[in-house]
Structures are given as structure tokens and as C-alpha cells.
Amino acid sequence: MKISNTIKAMALGTASVLAMGAIATGNAFAATNGSIYCPDGTKQDDYSKCGKGMENANNQNNLMTIVNIIINVLIGIIGLVAVVMIVYGGFQYTSSAGDPSKVKKAKDTILYGVIGLVISLLAFAIVNFVLTSVFGGKVDK
């Protein structure tokens, strides 16, 4: 059985998109592992291990950490949905059997999925840039 170049290209594209989606969502969910950064730059699992003088740092970093985790998880979920839509559009395209209306619908699904993925990646970058600028420090990941 001969596999057409179109199917090979779609399979490679789908694998690439899935890899990008996994990286994007992995970064978003990595923030929820419970690790924190102490003011001296060390990574700990709770503030009590950071040493003396952490009372003020707990209050200052707590809001930034919570906002960052919530936004990153939401953007990761949106990116994951976009990747699923791209894969679904690829499935529609391969199963369209040359019907022009089904091909157009599949291409639109893939296009909107790619647009959603790009917007979610840009949102991730913008949110992290703004949080870093506003809070003037390293964003926990």
C-alpha cells in the first residue's frame, strides 16, 4: 500500500503540532509542582526551608505565584484544545474522500486551530512578560 506525500506531510505536521502543544502545556503545568524560589535563588518545596527573613517574601510572592499558576494553567488548557482541534481537522481532511465541502470544513478547522494555538502561545509569552515586569522578579516555573 502506497502512502501519499500529503498523508506523510500531515502526519509530520500533526506530530510537530502535538510536540509544540506538549511543550506549551508542560510549561503551564510545571508551575503547579509545588516548588518555589527563595530570594537567594534556591529552589525549595516550601518557604520554611528558605531561612530567616522570609515573612515579607511570603506575602509579596504569594499573589504573583497564584496569578501565574492560574493564568498558565488556563493558557495551557486553551493550547491543548487548539492542538486537539488541529488533529481533529487533520482527521476530517483525510476522511473527506475528496468532497469539496468536507475538505473546506477540514481546512477551516485546521486553520482556526493553528490560529488558536498561536494566540495561546502569544498570550503565554505576554502574560509572563507582564507579570515579570509588574512584579520585578523571576516568574516561578
C-alpha positions in Angstrom: 0.0 0.0 0.0 1.4 3.3 -1.1 1.2 6.3 1.3 0.8 9.6 -0.5 3.0 12.5 0.3 0.0 14.5 1.5 -0.7 12.0 4.2 3.0 11.9 5.2 3.2 15.7 5.4 0.0 15.8 7.5 1.4 13.1 9.8 4.6 15.0 10.2 2.7 18.3 10.8 0.4 16.6 13.3 3.4 15.2 15.2 5.1 18.7 15.2 1.9 20.4 16.5 1.5 17.8 19.2 5.1 18.3 20.3 4.6 22.0 20.5 1.3 21.6 22.4 3.0 19.2 24.8 5.8 21.7 25.4 3.3 24.6 25.9 1.1 22.7 28.2 4.1 21.2 30.0 5.4 24.6 30.8 2.0 25.7 32.1 1.5 22.6 34.3 5.1 22.7 35.5 4.2 25.7 37.6 1.9 23.6 39.8 4.6 21.2 41.1 4.8 23.0 44.4 8.4 24.2 44.1 9.1 27.8 45.0 12.2 30.0 44.6 13.7 31.6 47.7 15.1 35.2 47.5 18.6 33.8 47.4 17.7 31.9 44.2 17.5 28.4 45.7 14.5 26.2 44.8 12.6 24.6 47.8 9.3 22.9 48.3 8.1 25.3 51.0 9.1 28.7 52.4 10.1 27.4 55.8 13.2 26.0 54.2 14.3 29.3 52.8 15.7 30.7 56.0 15.3 33.8 58.1 13.6 37.0 56.8 11.0 35.1 54.7 7.9 36.6 56.4 7.7 39.5 53.9 8.8 37.4 50.9 5.9 35.0 51.6 3.3 37.8 51.3 5.0 39.5 48.3 5.5 36.4 46.2 2.2 34.7 47.1 0.0 36.8 44.8 2.4 36.6 41.9 2.7 32.8 42.3 -1.1 32.2 42.5 -1.9 34.5 39.5 0.9 33.0 37.4 -0.2 29.4 38.1 -3.9 30.2 37.3 -3.1 32.0 34.1 -0.5 29.5 32.9 -2.9 26.5 33.5 -5.7 28.3 31.7 -3.5 29.1 28.7 -2.1 25.6 28.7 -5.7 24.2 28.5 -6.5 26.5 25.7 -3.4 25.4 23.8 -4.3 21.8 24.4 -7.8 22.4 22.9 -6.2 24.1 19.9 -3.9 21.1 19.3 -6.9 18.7 19.6 -8.8 20.8 17.0 -5.8 20.7 14.6 -5.7 16.9 15.0 -9.5 16.7 14.5 -9.2 18.9 11.4 -6.5 16.6 10.0 -8.7 13.6 10.6 -11.6 15.3 8.8 -9.3 16.1 5.9 -8.0 12.6 5.5 -11.6 11.2 5.7 -13.2 13.7 3.4 -12.7 11.5 0.3 -12.3 14.5 -2.0 -15.7 16.0 -1.2 -15.1 19.8 -1.6 -17.4 20.9 1.2 -15.8 18.4 3.7 -12.3 19.5 2.5 -13.1 23.1 3.1 -14.6 22.4 6.5 -11.5 20.4 7.5 -9.1 23.1 6.2 -11.1 25.8 8.2 -10.9 23.6 11.3 -7.1 23.3 10.9 -6.7 27.0 10.2 -8.7 28.0 13.3 -6.8 25.5 15.4 -3.5 27.0 14.3 -4.7 30.5 15.0 -5.9 29.4 18.4 -2.5 27.8 19.1 -0.6 30.9 18.0 -2.8 33.1 20.1 -2.4 30.9 23.2 1.4 30.9 22.8 1.5 34.6 22.4 -0.8 35.0 25.4 1.6 32.8 27.5 4.5 35.0 26.5 2.7 38.3 27.1 1.4 37.2 30.5 4.8 36.1 31.7 6.4 39.3 30.3 3.8 41.5 32.1 4.0 39.6 35.4 7.7 39.7 35.3 7.7 43.5 34.6 5.0 44.3 37.2 6.4 42.2 40.0 10.0 43.0 39.0 11.4 39.5 39.5 11.7 36.0 38.3 8.4 34.3 37.5 8.1 30.9 39.2 8.0 27.9 36.9 
